[in-house]
């Protein structure tokens, strides 16, 4: 076998000097190695017409930014996608063709190894981009070198990334509304624990520090895995609510057959195994409810907001609070996290200045010298052995005028009712002490407060269950029966408590 020789041109590089520290060396090597600023990659597998709309929208609405266009045919069975890619008139352009469709992960990982731009922008072929889409994503990326992944909002997506623009009748109307919507506004940049990519900007450096996509995840939970690794590598994930693209895809197009459900369950279990018991959704999608009072607290906008998150699992409630304050014009935050479960330590450390793992009984001694403008409790307060003590301890860590936000699990809920009626064979596991929200209110009556508000998260129940409850619940009650029935469907009550 003849010698195979690979020549790598390193003449453009300069050796880092000995007086440079780690960060300076890294920055110097990356800046020298960047072949281009931006590569936009359109990944397609079949679906020619959607792919055509995607590419045409990129060429039409990305005219004031220089970029390379890479067209990735992920082994389409017909030749039409490849032929279309050949016909696209744009320079510089590169076509990457996989000979056989294996997985989308394999194809994009292949692309990541072929070039060294500053930013990769991966656009799924069922995305239609809009005016200023890339300008806005770049404005976010350039604002902070620790922002690693950025995604716009879109139609037809979950994970609280959806935006409908109020609806539109056709693509022309969509583009008109998007042009008004897409105005860069840092108040609308939301830091997230996990992201579902659509037209997503990646800082290339992220792939060196966090790795490429894990090919072990065939379908679901690969995005969650990558999100967790990116955060743990020291980068932020941002959803830009100032930027809209249209996800030209509908759930009915996806075949949720037995194989799809099996892959979902396998992916969920694989994630748990890889992350030692963490569940990407239960531990990473535990959002708080909406309250509209963040702008009413009267704190100076230039002030650093001190936030304490207590038992927030991987930390989503902390980020929710930060994002709400950011939307009101606050941009400086100090975050501490306290957890009674050590398995959350690593992820809390990725979004916090400090993390303490201890028993709840010792939280006051852990923060004896600190006061916070906002304290958020992630777990239901009546899941603790001494709920009243938890409330009072957390209030003592809250400065006057500050807020304590905490949930209370509804013990008198629809599932308790169904069990009592004999409509369920097994009773739901009770993990909470018997403390209804009325008792919490009685505790609060003895506390000087400035504002109290209560919101709730409902159970998702079928219409059949709802009708059953309306027919059978509280038959002897005349006054307030309708309200009591509605309370059955409450899963968790959330208390907003502003200290006097």
C-alpha positions, -999 to +999 in steps of 0.1 A: +000+000+000+014+034-010+020+060+016-010+083+022+001+118+030-021+145+044-007+181+043-023+206+067-015+243+060-005+259+094+015+287+079-012+312+088-008+303+125+015+321+150+027+304+181+012+318+213+036+336+235+047+322+268+032+352+288-004+344+276-027+327+300-051+299+291-080+321+279-057+343+258-041+313+242-074+297+234-088+329+219-057+335+198-057+299+184-094+301+176-092+335+159-063+323+137-081+291+128-114+306+117-117+301+079-149+322+077-173+340+099-205+322+092-215+289+075-253+284+070-261+247+066-294+235+052-300+199+061-325+181+039-339+146+034-365+145+007-394+170+009-382+190-021-408+218-020-402+225+017-364+225+010-369+249-019-389+273+003-362+271+030-333+279+007-351+306-012-360+323+021-324+323+032-312+338+000-339+365+001-337+375+037-300+372+044-286+398+020-266+421+043-244+394+060-216+375+043-219+338+047-210+305+031-240+283+021-236+246+026-264+224+012-265+190+030-284+162+012-288+136+039-291+106+016-324+115-001-339+085-019-348+106-050-323+127-069-345+158-069-330+175-038-295+171-050-304+185-084-321+214-068-290+221-047-269+220-079-292+246-094-290+271-065-271+302-076-250+315-048-213+318-041-196+306-020-217+274-020-208+238-011-229+207-015-224+178+009-241+146-001-245+116+021-249+084+000-274+068+024-297+082+051-286+069+084-295+097+109-296+135+109-270+135+137-244+116+116-248+141+088-245+173+109-216+159+129-199+152+095-203+189+085-189+201+119-157+183+112-153+198+077-148+235+085-138+259+112-160+290+110-167+313+139-204+303+137-223+274+123-260+281+116-280+249+111-313+253+094-337+224+091-352+222+056-388+228+070-378+262+083-387+295+064-365+323+077-376+360+078-362+395+077-334+403+101-334+367+114-296+362+113-288+398+122-307+394+155-291+360+163-257+375+157-264+405+179-272+381+207-241+360+201-217+390+199-230+404+232-214+376+253-187+351+244-203+326+268-234+324+247-230+291+228-263+282+212-291+306+201-325+297+187-354+319+175-390+313+183-412+296+157-445+281+149-452+244+156-427+237+184-427+229+221-405+238+250-420+273+253-404+283+221-436+288+201-448+321+186-477+324+162-476+361+153-513+361+160-519+338+131-515+344+093-533+332+062-503+327+039-465+331+037-467+366+024-487+377+055-463+358+077-433+376+063-450+410+068-458+402+104-423+388+110-407+420+096-424+440+123-418+414+150-380+409+143-366+439+161-335+432+182-343+436+219-320+421+246-349+421+270-363+393+250-333+370+252-342+341+274-316+319+290-327+283+289-317+249+304-325+231+272-333+241+236-350+225+206-331+236+175-348+250+144-327+276+127-300+276+153-267+295+156-238+276+172-205+291+183-181+266+168-159+266+199-188+248+217-182+217+197-146+215+208-155+221+245-188+201+247-184+177+218-207+171+188-241+155+190-242+121+206-251+096+179-264+072+205-297+092+206-314+082+174-344+105+177-356+121+209-335+134+237-304+141+216-311+178+218-316+176+255-283+157+259-264+184+238-280+212+258-269+197+291-233+192+278-232+228+264-242+243+298-218+220+317-190+232+294-196+268+305-219+281+278-254+297+278-283+286+257-306+314+245-340+316+230-344+349+211-379+360+215-371+390+193-367+367+163-393+346+145-390+319+118-418+297+105-415+260+112-432+247+081-441+214+098-472+200+115-475+173+142-498+153+120-470+148+095-450+128+120-460+091+122-464+084+159-466+047+155-454+020+179-418+024+167-418+062+174-431+057+209-406+030+215-378+053+204-391+080+226-391+057+257-357+044+248-343+079+244-357+090+278-343+059+295-309+064+278-308+100+290-315+089+325-287+063+324-262+087+309-270+114+335-273+091+365-310+094+371-318+129+358-349+132+336-345+158+309-382+168+311-391+163+348-359+178+360-353+203+332-387+215+322-401+224+356-411+259+348-428+283+372-462+299+365-466+333+351-469+364+373-469+400+360-455+417+391-417+418+383-419+454+370-438+466+401-411+458+426-396+493+424-359+481+423-334+502+404-327+489+369-290+492+374-290+472+406-278+436+406-307+414+414-297+387+440-316+355+434-317+323+456-331+291+441-340+264+466-346+228+454-352+239+418-339+206+405-316+214+375-324+251+378-352+260+353-372+281+379-341+302+385-337+309+348-374+317+346-370+344+373-339+358+356-358+360+322-388+377+338-365+403+353-346+407+321-378+414+302-383+443+327-349+458+319-327+443+345-294+428+332-272+421+362-278+391+384-262+372+413-275+337+416-270+312+445-286+277+445-294+254+475-303+218+469-312+189+492-305+164+464-268+162+452-277+148+418-287+184+407-254+200+419-236+199+385-264+215+365-271+241+392-234+250+391-237+256+354-261+285+359-252+298+394-224+316+412-225+291+440-242+259+450-248+244+484-260+209+490-274+203+525-304+195+546-332+221+545-329+225+583-295+241+577-304+267+551-304+296+575-268+289+586-257+285+550-268+320+541-266+337+575-249+368+561-270+373+529-303+387+519-320+382+485-344+403+464-360+371+451-362+336+466-378+308+445-386+274+459-389+247+432-406+219+452-440+221+468-436+234+503-460+208+517-436+181+504-413+190+533-416+176+569-421+211+584-438+233+557-443+263+580-407+263+591-396+263+554-418+293+546-405+313+576-369+304+569-370+314+533-388+347+542-361+355+566-336+352+537-357+377+517-350+414+521-378+439+528-397+445+495-383+413+481-403+383+469-407+347+480-422+325+453-432+289+462-457+262+452-482+242+472-494+208+460-532+205+459-541+175+481-578+178+472-573+171+435-591+153+408-572+121+413-580+119+450-616+125+440-616+097+414-601+073+439-627+081+465-654+076+439-640+042+430-631+053+395-594+045+401-581+011+412-550+025+429-546+057+449-521+082+436-489+082+457-491+110+483-457+126+487-469+158+505-480+166+540-516+174+545-514+212+542-540+228+518-534+262+505-559+276+530-535+267+558-507+284+540-528+316+539-534+313+576-496+312+581-492+342+559-518+362+579-493+364+607-465+378+585-462+415+574-465+414+537-468+440+509-484+419+483-499+384+480-510+368+448-519+331+440-518+314+406-520+278+397-510+250+374-539+228+362-539+190+356-543+180+320-575+159+321-598+144+294-633+158+288-647+126+301-630+131+335-642+167+336-678+157+329-676+130+356-665+154+382-691+180+373-718+154+377-706+137+408-686+161+429-701+179+460-737+170+453-749+185+486-731+219+482-751+248+468-730+278+473-696+278+458-699+243+442-686+253+408-655+269+423-648+238+444-651+216+413-627+238+394-602+235+423-602+197+418-583+203+385-555+224+401-523+205+404-502+231+422-509+265+437-482+291+434-478+319+460-462+352+452-453+368+485-437+402+486-423+410+520-432+443+537 
